[in-house]
Amino acid sequence: MSFAFFDLDDTLVDTQTALRAWAHDLVAEYGLADVTVADVVSHRARDVGTWLEFDELTTSYTAKFTLSPTVADGLTRLREAGWMVGDMLDTDVEGGIAAGLRTIWLPHGVVRNLADPKTEFTAASIDEAIAIIEGSAE
């Protein structure tokens, strides 16, 4: 049996864009004149959550997570593989290595240090990672 694991945050979905969109909507919807989007994103507006239900906050935030059509299509094609794809060397890649999986790292501009876990492949995007996995099966 083959399989592929994908890290969610900042690998499959752009969580920073989702966070900013959610914060913008939150500030606008609740008329938070003294709270900026930057405050919410940087967690300086901790008291905002005290008068909103946690479930409401998490539901509205996760609703901002979207997969691009090419990523969704690629995941459908990769139902069976043996990989870990992620953006963090010390957790995603190292965990994949420890589990005996082939690994692909999406660096997002981060430079690998010599002490970092050694990934099998590096990809510039999730679409490129999917192409690497598909190419390895041929």
DSSP file (Angstrom, degrees, kcal/mol; ACC not computed):
  #  RESIDUE AA STRUCTURE BP1 BP2  ACC     N-H-->O    O-->H-N    N-H-->O    O-->H-N    TCO  KAPPA ALPHA  PHI   PSI    X-CA   Y-CA   Z-CA
    1    1 A M              0   0    0      0, 0.0     2,-0.3     0, 0.0    79,-0.0   0.000 360.0 360.0 360.0 134.5    0.0    0.0    0.0
    2    2 A S        +     0   0    0      2,-0.0    80,-0.4    80,-0.0     2,-0.3  -0.793 360.0 170.1-112.2 157.6    1.3    3.4   -0.9
    3    3 A F  E     -a   82   0A   0     78,-4.5    80,-1.6    77,-0.3     2,-0.4  -0.982  21.9-141.7-159.4 164.2    0.3    6.8    0.5
    4    4 A A  E     -a   83   0A   0     78,-0.3     2,-0.4    -2,-0.3    80,-0.2  -1.000   9.0-157.3-135.4 134.9    1.2   10.5    0.6
    5    5 A F  E     -a   84   0A   0     78,-3.8    80,-2.7    -2,-0.4     2,-0.4  -0.918   9.3-167.1-108.7 137.8    1.0   12.9    3.5
    6    6 A F  E     -a   85   0A   0     -2,-0.4    80,-0.2    78,-0.2     2,-0.2  -0.991  21.7-127.2-125.5 128.8    0.8   16.7    2.9
    7    7 A D      > -     0   0    0     78,-2.9     5,-1.0    -2,-0.4     4,-0.1  -0.495  20.9-152.0 -64.4 140.9    1.3   19.3    5.5
    8    8 A L  T >>> +     0   0    0      3,-0.2     5,-2.2    -2,-0.2     3,-1.5   0.966  68.1  74.1 -83.3 -59.5   -1.8   21.6    5.5
    9    9 A D  B 345S-d   13   0B   0      1,-0.3    78,-0.3     2,-0.2     5,-0.2  -0.413 121.0 -13.5 -71.8 121.8   -0.6   25.0    6.7
   10   10 A D  T 345S+     0   0    0      3,-2.1    -1,-0.3    -2,-0.3     4,-0.2   0.606 132.8  66.8  62.9  17.1    1.4   26.9    4.1
   11   11 A T  T <45S+     0   0    0     -3,-1.5   115,-0.2     2,-0.4    -3,-0.2   0.558 117.5  11.2-118.3 -66.7    1.9   23.8    2.0
   12   12 A L  T  <<S+     0   0    0     -5,-1.0    56,-0.4    -4,-0.9     2,-0.4   0.855 138.4  28.9 -81.6 -36.0   -1.6   22.9    0.7
   13   13 A V  B   <S-d    9   0B   0     -5,-2.2    -3,-2.1    54,-0.1     2,-1.3  -0.953  80.2-121.5-126.0 146.9   -3.2   26.1    1.7
   14   14 A D     >  -     0   0    0     52,-0.4     4,-2.0    -2,-0.4     5,-0.1  -0.700  32.1-179.3 -84.0  92.4   -1.8   29.6    2.1
   15   15 A T  H  > S+     0   0    0     -2,-1.3     4,-2.8     1,-0.2    -1,-0.2   0.796  75.6  59.0 -70.3 -28.0   -2.7   30.1    5.7
   16   16 A Q  H  > S+     0   0    0      2,-0.2     4,-2.3     1,-0.2    -1,-0.2   0.924 108.6  44.8 -66.2 -42.5   -1.2   33.7    5.9
   17   17 A T  H  > S+     0   0    0      2,-0.2     4,-2.4     1,-0.2    -2,-0.2   0.913 114.5  49.7 -65.1 -42.1   -3.6   34.8    3.1
   18   18 A A  H  X S+     0   0    0     -4,-2.0     4,-2.6     2,-0.2    -2,-0.2   0.911 110.7  50.3 -62.2 -42.7   -6.5   33.0    4.8
   19   19 A L  H  X S+     0   0    0     -4,-2.8     4,-2.8     1,-0.2    -2,-0.2   0.923 111.6  47.0 -62.5 -45.1   -5.6   34.6    8.2
   20   20 A R  H  X S+     0   0    0     -4,-2.3     4,-2.4     2,-0.2    -1,-0.2   0.905 113.0  48.7 -64.9 -40.9   -5.5   38.1    6.7
   21   21 A A  H  X S+     0   0    0     -4,-2.4     4,-2.2     2,-0.2    -2,-0.2   0.914 113.6  47.3 -64.2 -42.8   -8.8   37.6    4.8
   22   22 A W  H  X S+     0   0    0     -4,-2.6     4,-2.7     2,-0.2    -2,-0.2   0.927 112.3  48.9 -63.9 -45.5  -10.5   36.3    8.0
   23   23 A A  H  X S+     0   0    0     -4,-2.8     4,-2.7     2,-0.2     5,-0.2   0.900 110.1  51.9 -62.3 -41.1   -9.1   39.2   10.1
   24   24 A H  H  X S+     0   0    0     -4,-2.4     4,-2.2     1,-0.2    -1,-0.2   0.936 112.5  45.2 -59.9 -47.0  -10.3   41.7    7.5
   25   25 A D  H  X S+     0   0    0     -4,-2.2     4,-3.4     2,-0.2     5,-0.3   0.895 112.3  52.1 -63.6 -41.1  -13.8   40.2    7.6
   26   26 A L  H  X S+     0   0    0     -4,-2.7     4,-2.1     2,-0.2     6,-0.2   0.938 111.3  45.7 -61.5 -48.8  -13.8   40.1   11.4
   27   27 A V  H  <>S+     0   0    0     -4,-2.7     5,-1.9     1,-0.2     4,-0.4   0.912 118.7  42.8 -61.7 -43.3  -12.8   43.7   11.8
   28   28 A A  H ><5S+     0   0    0     -4,-2.2     3,-0.7    -5,-0.2    -2,-0.2   0.928 114.0  49.5 -69.6 -45.7  -15.4   44.8    9.2
   29   29 A E  H 3<5S+     0   0    0     -4,-3.4    -2,-0.2     1,-0.2    -1,-0.2   0.871 119.4  36.1 -64.2 -38.3  -18.3   42.6   10.4
   30   30 A Y  T 3<5S-     0   0    0     -4,-2.1    -1,-0.2    -5,-0.3    -2,-0.2   0.350 104.7-123.9-100.5   6.7  -18.0   43.5   14.0
   31   31 A G  T < 5 +     0   0    0     -3,-0.7     2,-2.0    -4,-0.4     3,-0.2   0.905  37.7 179.8  56.6  46.0  -17.1   47.2   13.4
   32   32 A L    > < +     0   0    0     -5,-1.9     3,-1.6    -6,-0.2    -1,-0.2  -0.527   7.1 170.6 -82.5  78.2  -13.9   47.0   15.5
   33   33 A A  T 3  S+     0   0    0     -2,-2.0    -1,-0.2     1,-0.3    -2,-0.1   0.815  76.7  46.3 -61.2 -32.8  -12.9   50.6   15.0
   34   34 A D  T 3  S+     0   0    0     -3,-0.2     2,-0.4     2,-0.0    -1,-0.3   0.393 104.7  72.3 -92.9   4.5  -10.1   50.3   17.6
   35   35 A V    <   -     0   0    0     -3,-1.6     2,-0.2    -8,-0.1    -3,-0.1  -0.978  66.8-158.6-121.7 129.1   -8.7   47.0   16.2
   36   36 A T     >  -     0   0    0     -2,-0.4     4,-2.0     1,-0.1     5,-0.2  -0.596  32.6-111.6 -99.9 164.9   -6.8   46.7   12.9
   37   37 A V  H  > S+     0   0    0      1,-0.2     4,-2.9     2,-0.2     5,-0.2   0.902 121.5  55.6 -57.9 -41.4   -6.3   43.7   10.7
   38   38 A A  H  > S+     0   0    0      1,-0.2     4,-2.4     2,-0.2     6,-0.3   0.878 104.7  53.2 -60.9 -37.8   -2.6   43.8   11.7
   39   39 A D  H  4>S+     0   0    0      2,-0.2     5,-2.1     1,-0.2     6,-1.1   0.934 112.2  44.0 -61.1 -46.0   -3.7   43.6   15.4
   40   40 A V  H ><5S+     0   0    0     -4,-2.0     3,-1.2     1,-0.2    -2,-0.2   0.934 114.7  48.6 -65.8 -46.2   -5.7   40.5   14.8
   41   41 A V  H 3<5S+     0   0    0     -4,-2.9    -1,-0.2     1,-0.3    -2,-0.2   0.876 114.4  45.4 -62.7 -38.4   -3.1   38.9   12.6
   42   42 A S  T 3<5S-     0   0    0     -4,-2.4    -1,-0.3    -5,-0.2    -2,-0.2   0.389 112.8-119.0 -88.5   5.2   -0.3   39.6   15.2
   43   43 A H  T < 5S+     0   0    0     -3,-1.2     3,-0.4    -4,-0.3    -3,-0.2   0.662  77.8 126.5  68.3  18.7   -2.5   38.4   18.0
   44   44 A R      < +     0   0    0     -5,-2.1     2,-0.6    -6,-0.3     3,-0.3   0.690  64.0  65.2 -77.0 -17.0   -2.4   41.8   19.8
   45   45 A A    >   +     0   0    0     -6,-1.1     3,-1.8     1,-0.2     4,-0.4  -0.352  60.8 147.2-100.2  52.8   -6.2   41.9   19.9
   46   46 A R  G >   +     0   0    0     -2,-0.6     3,-0.8    -3,-0.4     4,-0.2   0.795  65.0  61.4 -60.3 -30.7   -6.5   38.9   22.2
   47   47 A D  G >> S+     0   0    0     -3,-0.3     3,-1.1     1,-0.2     4,-0.5   0.633  83.2  80.7 -74.7 -11.4   -9.7   40.3   23.9
   48   48 A V  G X4 S+     0   0    0     -3,-1.8     3,-0.9     1,-0.3     4,-0.3   0.906  90.4  53.1 -58.1 -40.9  -11.6   40.2   20.6
   49   49 A G  G X4 S+     0   0    0     -3,-0.8     3,-0.6    -4,-0.4    -1,-0.3   0.634  90.1  77.6 -71.2 -14.1  -12.2   36.5   21.1
   50   50 A T  G <4 S+     0   0    0     -3,-1.1    -1,-0.2    -4,-0.2    -2,-0.2   0.800 101.5  37.2 -70.1 -26.7  -13.7   36.9   24.6
   51   51 A W  G << S+     0   0    0     -3,-0.9     2,-0.4    -4,-0.5    -1,-0.2   0.379 108.9  72.7-106.1   4.3  -17.0   38.1   23.3
   52   52 A L  S <  S-     0   0    0     -3,-0.6     2,-0.1    -4,-0.3     3,-0.0  -0.921  89.9-106.5-114.8 145.0  -17.2   35.8   20.3
   53   53 A E     >  -     0   0    0     -2,-0.4     4,-2.1     1,-0.1     5,-0.2  -0.458  22.4-132.0 -67.7 137.5  -17.8   32.1   20.4
   54   54 A F  H  > S+     0   0    0      1,-0.2     4,-2.7     2,-0.2     5,-0.3   0.905 107.4  53.2 -57.2 -44.2  -14.7   30.0   19.8
   55   55 A D  H  > S+     0   0    0      1,-0.2     4,-2.4     2,-0.2    -1,-0.2   0.885 107.8  51.4 -60.0 -38.8  -16.6   27.8   17.3
   56   56 A E  H  > S+     0   0    0      2,-0.2     4,-2.2     1,-0.2    -1,-0.2   0.913 111.4  47.7 -64.5 -42.3  -17.8   30.9   15.4
   57   57 A L  H  X S+     0   0    0     -4,-2.1     4,-2.0     2,-0.2    -2,-0.2   0.942 114.7  44.0 -64.3 -48.0  -14.2   32.1   15.2
   58   58 A T  H  X S+     0   0    0     -4,-2.7     4,-2.8     1,-0.2     5,-0.2   0.885 113.6  50.6 -68.6 -37.2  -12.7   28.8   14.0
   59   59 A T  H  X S+     0   0    0     -4,-2.4     4,-1.4    -5,-0.3    -1,-0.2   0.927 112.6  45.8 -65.2 -44.2  -15.5   28.1   11.5
   60   60 A S  H  < S+     0   0    0     -4,-2.2     4,-0.3    -5,-0.2    -1,-0.2   0.847 115.8  48.0 -68.8 -32.0  -15.2   31.6    9.9
   61   61 A Y  H >< S+     0   0    0     -4,-2.0     3,-1.8    -5,-0.2     4,-0.2   0.954 111.9  46.2 -71.7 -50.9  -11.3   31.2    9.8
   62   62 A T  H >< S+     0   0    0     -4,-2.8     3,-1.5     1,-0.3    -1,-0.2   0.745  99.7  70.1 -68.2 -20.6  -11.1   27.7    8.3
   63   63 A A  T 3< S+     0   0    0     -4,-1.4    -1,-0.3     1,-0.3    -2,-0.2   0.720  91.0  62.4 -65.3 -18.7  -13.7   28.7    5.7
   64   64 A K  T <  S+     0   0    0     -3,-1.8     2,-0.5    -4,-0.3    -1,-0.3   0.596  79.4 102.1 -81.7 -11.5  -11.0   30.9    4.2
   65   65 A F    <   +     0   0    0     -3,-1.5     2,-0.4    -4,-0.2   -50,-0.1  -0.619  51.2 171.3 -74.6 122.3   -8.8   27.9    3.5
   66   66 A T        -     0   0    0     -2,-0.5     2,-0.4   -52,-0.1   -52,-0.4  -0.985  28.0-139.5-133.5 146.3   -9.1   27.0   -0.2
   67   67 A L        -     0   0    0     -2,-0.4   -54,-0.1   -54,-0.1   -55,-0.0  -0.841  28.6-117.7 -97.9 138.2   -7.2   24.6   -2.4
   68   68 A S     >  -     0   0    0     -2,-0.4     4,-2.5   -56,-0.4     3,-0.3  -0.420  28.2-113.6 -67.3 153.0   -6.3   25.7   -5.9
   69   69 A P  H  > S+     0   0    0      0, 0.0     4,-2.4     0, 0.0     5,-0.2   0.865 117.3  53.1 -57.6 -36.4   -8.0   23.7   -8.6
   70   70 A T  H  > S+     0   0    0      2,-0.2     4,-2.4     1,-0.2     5,-0.1   0.883 110.1  47.6 -68.6 -35.6   -4.7   22.3   -9.8
   71   71 A V  H  > S+     0   0    0     -3,-0.3     4,-2.7     2,-0.2     5,-0.2   0.934 111.9  49.3 -68.5 -45.5   -3.8   21.1   -6.2
   72   72 A A  H  X S+     0   0    0     -4,-2.5     4,-1.8     1,-0.2    -2,-0.2   0.911 113.4  47.3 -58.8 -42.7   -7.2   19.5   -5.8
   73   73 A D  H  X S+     0   0    0     -4,-2.4     4,-1.9    -5,-0.2    -1,-0.2   0.916 111.6  50.6 -64.7 -43.5   -6.8   17.7   -9.1
   74   74 A G  H  X S+     0   0    0     -4,-2.4     4,-1.3     1,-0.2    -2,-0.2   0.895 108.6  51.5 -62.0 -41.1   -3.3   16.6   -8.2
   75   75 A L  H  < S+     0   0    0     -4,-2.7    -1,-0.2     1,-0.2    -2,-0.2   0.875 107.1  53.9 -64.2 -37.0   -4.4   15.2   -4.9
   76   76 A T  H >< S+     0   0    0     -4,-1.8     3,-0.8     1,-0.2    -1,-0.2   0.910 109.4  47.8 -62.0 -41.6   -7.2   13.3   -6.6
   77   77 A R  H 3< S+     0   0    0     -4,-1.9     3,-0.3     1,-0.2    -1,-0.2   0.743 109.0  56.6 -70.5 -22.6   -4.5   11.7   -8.9
   78   78 A L  T 3<  +     0   0    0     -4,-1.3    -1,-0.2     1,-0.2    -2,-0.1  -0.047  59.7 130.2-102.2  32.3   -2.3   10.9   -5.9
   79   79 A R  S <  S+     0   0    0     -3,-0.8     2,-0.5     1,-0.2   -75,-0.2   0.795  77.2  40.6 -58.3 -26.6   -4.6    8.8   -3.9
   80   80 A E  S    S+     0   0    0     -3,-0.3   -77,-0.3   -77,-0.1     2,-0.2  -0.960  80.6 109.1-128.3 116.8   -1.9    6.2   -3.6
   81   81 A A        -     0   0    0     -2,-0.5   -78,-4.5     2,-0.1   -77,-0.1  -0.777  60.1-118.4-156.7-161.8    1.8    7.1   -3.1
   82   82 A G  E     +a    3   0A   0    -80,-0.4    20,-1.9    -2,-0.2   -78,-0.3  -0.317  64.1 115.4-150.4  60.1    4.5    7.0   -0.3
   83   83 A W  E     -ab   4 102A   0    -80,-1.6   -78,-3.8    18,-0.2     2,-0.4  -0.860  50.5-149.3-136.1 157.8    5.4   10.6    0.4
   84   84 A M  E     -ab   5 103A   0     18,-2.1    20,-2.2    -2,-0.3     2,-0.5  -0.991  20.7-173.8-125.6 123.4    5.5   13.4    3.0
   85   85 A V  E     +ab   6 104A   0    -80,-2.7   -78,-2.9    -2,-0.4     2,-0.3  -0.973  21.8 138.2-117.9 126.7    5.3   16.9    1.5
   86   86 A G  E     - b   0 105A   0     18,-2.1    20,-2.4    -2,-0.5   -76,-0.1  -0.974  54.6-126.1-160.2 173.1    5.7   19.9    3.8
   87   87 A D  S    S+     0   0    0     -2,-0.3     2,-0.5   -78,-0.3    18,-0.1   0.446  87.2  75.8-105.9  -3.1    7.2   23.3    4.4
   88   88 A M     >> -     0   0    0      1,-0.2     5,-2.1     2,-0.0     4,-0.9  -0.943  56.7-165.2-115.9 118.7    9.0   22.7    7.7
   89   89 A L  I  4>S+     0   0    0     -2,-0.5     5,-1.9     1,-0.2    -1,-0.2   0.905  89.1  50.9 -65.4 -41.3   12.3   20.7    7.6
   90   90 A D  I  45S+     0   0    0      3,-0.2    -1,-0.2     4,-0.1    -2,-0.0   0.642 128.9  15.4 -77.9 -13.7   12.3   20.0   11.4
   91   91 A T  I  >5S+     0   0    0     -3,-0.4     4,-1.9     3,-0.1     5,-0.2   0.695 130.6  35.8-120.4 -59.0    8.8   18.7   11.6
   92   92 A D  I  X5S+     0   0    0     -4,-0.9     4,-2.0     2,-0.2    -3,-0.2   0.971 127.5  32.9 -64.9 -56.4    7.3   17.8    8.2
   93   93 A V  I  ><S+     0   0    0     -5,-2.1     4,-2.7     2,-0.2     5,-0.2   0.933 120.6  49.1 -70.1 -46.5   10.4   16.4    6.5
   94   94 A E  H  ><S+     0   0    0     -5,-1.9     4,-2.5    -6,-0.3    -1,-0.2   0.893 112.4  49.8 -62.0 -38.4   12.1   15.0    9.6
   95   95 A G  H  X S+     0   0    0     -4,-1.9     4,-1.7     2,-0.2    -1,-0.2   0.901 110.6  50.1 -64.6 -41.1    8.8   13.2   10.5
   96   96 A G  H  <>S+     0   0    0     -4,-2.0     5,-3.1    -5,-0.2     4,-0.3   0.911 111.1  48.3 -62.5 -43.0    8.5   11.8    6.9
   97   97 A I  H ><5S+     0   0    0     -4,-2.7     3,-1.7     1,-0.2    -2,-0.2   0.934 110.1  51.8 -61.8 -46.4   12.1   10.5    7.1
   98   98 A A  H 3<5S+     0   0    0     -4,-2.5    -1,-0.2     1,-0.3    -2,-0.2   0.823 109.3  50.9 -61.0 -31.4   11.4    9.0   10.5
   99   99 A A  T 3<5S-     0   0    0     -4,-1.7    -1,-0.3    -5,-0.1    -2,-0.2   0.445 119.5-111.2 -85.9   0.3    8.3    7.2    9.1
  100  100 A G  T < 5S+     0   0    0     -3,-1.7     2,-0.2    -4,-0.3    -3,-0.2   0.727  70.5 141.4  79.2  21.5   10.4    5.9    6.2
  101  101 A L      < -     0   0    0     -5,-3.1    -1,-0.2    -6,-0.2     2,-0.2  -0.599  58.6-109.3 -94.7 156.3    8.7    8.1    3.6
  102  102 A R  E     -b   83   0A   0    -20,-1.9   -18,-2.1    -2,-0.2     2,-0.4  -0.590  44.7-142.4 -74.2 148.0   10.1    9.8    0.6
  103  103 A T  E     -b   84   0A   0     -2,-0.2    18,-1.7   -20,-0.2     2,-0.4  -0.907  24.0-172.6-127.4 146.0   10.2   13.6    1.2
  104  104 A I  E     -bc  85 121A   0    -20,-2.2   -18,-2.1    -2,-0.4     2,-0.4  -0.999  15.2-155.0-131.5 129.6    9.6   16.8   -0.7
  105  105 A W  E     -bc  86 122A   0     16,-2.3    18,-2.5    -2,-0.4   -18,-0.2  -0.890   8.2-159.1-107.6 132.8   10.3   20.2    0.9
  106  106 A L        -     0   0    0    -20,-2.4    18,-0.1    -2,-0.4    16,-0.1  -0.907  12.6-171.5-105.3 100.2    8.6   23.4   -0.1
  107  107 A P    >   -     0   0    0      0, 0.0     3,-2.2     0, 0.0    -1,-0.1   0.714  12.1-155.2 -73.4 -22.6   11.1   26.0    1.2
  108  108 A H  T 3  S-     0   0    0      1,-0.3     3,-0.1    16,-0.1    16,-0.1   0.885  79.7 -43.3  47.5  43.7    9.0   29.2    0.6
  109  109 A G  T 3  S+     0   0    0      1,-0.3    -1,-0.3    15,-0.0     2,-0.3   0.363 106.3 133.5  88.2  -5.3   12.3   31.2    0.5
  110  110 A V    <   -     0   0    0     -3,-2.2     2,-0.5    -4,-0.0    -1,-0.3  -0.590  51.7-134.8 -79.3 139.1   13.9   29.5    3.5
  111  111 A V        -     0   0    0     -2,-0.3     2,-0.2    -3,-0.1    -1,-0.0  -0.826  20.1-122.2 -96.9 130.9   17.5   28.5    3.0
  112  112 A R        -     0   0    0     -2,-0.5     2,-0.2     2,-0.0     6,-0.0  -0.510  22.2-144.3 -73.1 134.2   18.4   25.0    4.2
  113  113 A N    >   -     0   0    0     -2,-0.2     3,-1.4     1,-0.1    -1,-0.0  -0.621  24.6-112.5 -92.4 158.1   21.3   24.8    6.8
  114  114 A L  T 3  S+     0   0    0      1,-0.3    -1,-0.1    -2,-0.2    -2,-0.0   0.825 117.6  54.6 -59.0 -32.1   23.7   21.9    6.9
  115  115 A A  T 3  S+     0   0    0      2,-0.0    -1,-0.3     3,-0.0     3,-0.1   0.621  87.9 102.2 -79.2 -12.6   22.3   20.7   10.2
  116  116 A D  S <  S-     0   0    0     -3,-1.4   -26,-0.0     1,-0.1    -4,-0.0  -0.318  89.4 -87.3 -69.3 153.4   18.7   20.5    8.8
  117  117 A P        -     0   0    0      0, 0.0     2,-0.7     0, 0.0    -1,-0.1  -0.301  46.0-115.6 -56.8 144.6   17.3   17.1    7.8
  118  118 A K        -     0   0    0     -3,-0.1     2,-0.2   -25,-0.1   -15,-0.1  -0.771  29.1-153.8 -91.9 115.3   18.1   16.2    4.2
  119  119 A T        -     0   0    0     -2,-0.7   -15,-0.1     1,-0.1     3,-0.1  -0.554  16.5-133.6 -86.0 151.9   15.0   16.0    2.0
  120  120 A E  S    S+     0   0    0    -17,-0.3     2,-0.3    -2,-0.2   -16,-0.2   0.894  87.6  12.6 -70.9 -40.2   15.0   13.9   -1.1
  121  121 A F  E     -c  104   0A   0    -18,-1.7   -16,-2.3     2,-0.0     2,-0.4  -0.952  61.0-151.8-135.6 154.9   13.4   16.6   -3.3
  122  122 A T  E     -c  105   0A   0     -2,-0.3     2,-0.4   -18,-0.2   -16,-0.2  -0.994  18.1-171.0-123.7 135.2   12.8   20.3   -3.1
  123  123 A A        -     0   0    0    -18,-2.5     3,-0.1    -2,-0.4    -2,-0.0  -0.950  26.3-144.1-128.4 147.6    9.9   21.9   -5.0
  124  124 A A  S    S+     0   0    0     -2,-0.4     2,-0.3   -18,-0.1   -16,-0.1   0.687  85.7   9.3 -80.5 -19.6    9.0   25.5   -5.6
  125  125 A S  S  > S-     0   0    0      1,-0.1     4,-2.0   -18,-0.0     5,-0.1  -0.961  76.4-106.0-153.5 166.1    5.2   24.8   -5.4
  126  126 A I  H  > S+     0   0    0     -2,-0.3     4,-2.4  -115,-0.2     5,-0.2   0.852 120.4  57.3 -66.4 -33.3    2.7   22.1   -4.4
  127  127 A D  H  > S+     0   0    0      1,-0.2     4,-1.9     2,-0.2    -1,-0.2   0.905 107.0  48.2 -62.6 -40.2    2.0   21.6   -8.2
  128  128 A E  H  > S+     0   0    0      2,-0.2     4,-2.2     1,-0.2    -2,-0.2   0.890 109.7  53.1 -66.5 -38.6    5.7   20.9   -8.7
  129  129 A A  H  X S+     0   0    0     -4,-2.0     4,-2.3     2,-0.2    -2,-0.2   0.914 108.1  50.2 -62.0 -42.8    5.7   18.4   -5.8
  130  130 A I  H  X S+     0   0    0     -4,-2.4     4,-2.8     1,-0.2    -1,-0.2   0.902 109.3  51.7 -61.8 -40.9    2.8   16.6   -7.3
  131  131 A A  H  X S+     0   0    0     -4,-1.9     4,-2.6     2,-0.2    -1,-0.2   0.890 108.4  51.9 -63.1 -39.1    4.6   16.4  -10.6
  132  132 A I  H  X S+     0   0    0     -4,-2.2     4,-1.7     2,-0.2    -2,-0.2   0.935 111.9  46.1 -61.7 -46.3    7.7   14.9   -8.8
  133  133 A I  H  X S+     0   0    0     -4,-2.3     4,-0.8     1,-0.2    -2,-0.2   0.934 114.4  47.0 -63.5 -46.4    5.5   12.2   -7.1
  134  134 A E  H >< S+     0   0    0     -4,-2.8     3,-0.7     1,-0.2     4,-0.4   0.893 111.7  51.9 -62.8 -39.2    3.8   11.4  -10.4
  135  135 A G  H >< S+     0   0    0     -4,-2.6     3,-0.8     1,-0.2    -1,-0.2   0.798 103.2  58.3 -67.3 -29.2    7.1   11.3  -12.2
  136  136 A S  H 3< S+     0   0    0     -4,-1.7    -1,-0.2     1,-0.2    -2,-0.2   0.716  99.2  59.2 -74.1 -19.4    8.6    8.9   -9.7
  137  137 A A  T <<        0   0    0     -4,-0.8    -1,-0.2    -3,-0.7    -2,-0.2   0.621 360.0 360.0 -82.4 -12.9    5.8    6.3  -10.4
  138  138 A E    <         0   0    0     -3,-0.8    -1,-0.2    -4,-0.4    -2,-0.1   0.479 360.0 360.0 -82.8 360.0    6.7    6.0  -14.0
